[in-house]
């Protein structure tokens, strides 16, 4: 039985072929470190950022996080 991940953000990013820096640019972040923090759930993204992830990956935020 597989254990569900807490965040699928990294999975969707890798599947799309984007780097953390590229995603950071698309969401308007200064660098890829913020994306890494969101992927590892060290920090929760704010609502506009979560909506930006939805647009980038064409997936509802409830499936990403």
N, C-alpha and C positions, 0 to 999 in steps of 0.2 A: 504494500500500500504506500503510495507516495504522500509525502507531507506537503501541504500547500505552502507556498511562499507568502511572506508578509507583504512583499511588494513585487509586482511584475514589471515595474518601470524599466529596469535594466534589460529584462527579456525583450520587451517591445523595442527598446532602443537598439539593441544588438540586431534584432530581426530586421529593423529598418535600415541598418547599415550606417547609422549616425554615431559620431563620437560624442563624448560628454561636452566637449567644447562647442560642437555644432548645435547640439540641443540647447546649450546655454545661450548661444547667440539667438536662436529662434524664440526663446522665452524671455529674452531681454535681460539676462543675467550677466554679470561681469565676467565670470569664468566657469569652467566645468566643475569646480569644487562644490558649488551649490547643487548641481545635478547629482553629484556623487553622494552628497548628504541626503538628498531626497531618496535616492536609490537604496541607501543603507538604512533609511528611516531614522537617521540621526536628527533630522528636522522634518517637520511636516511643511509641505508647500502651502503658501497662502492660496486663497480661492482663485484669483486671476491666473496664478501659475498652474494650478490644477486644471483650469479650463484650457490653458495653452497646451498642456500635455495631451488633453483630450483631442484638440485640433491636430496636433502634430502626429499622434499615433492613431487617430480615428477610432478611439476606444473610450468608453465611459470611464471616468475617474474611479468609479467603484470597482472596476476590473483591474485598474492599474495599481491601486493601493489596497 
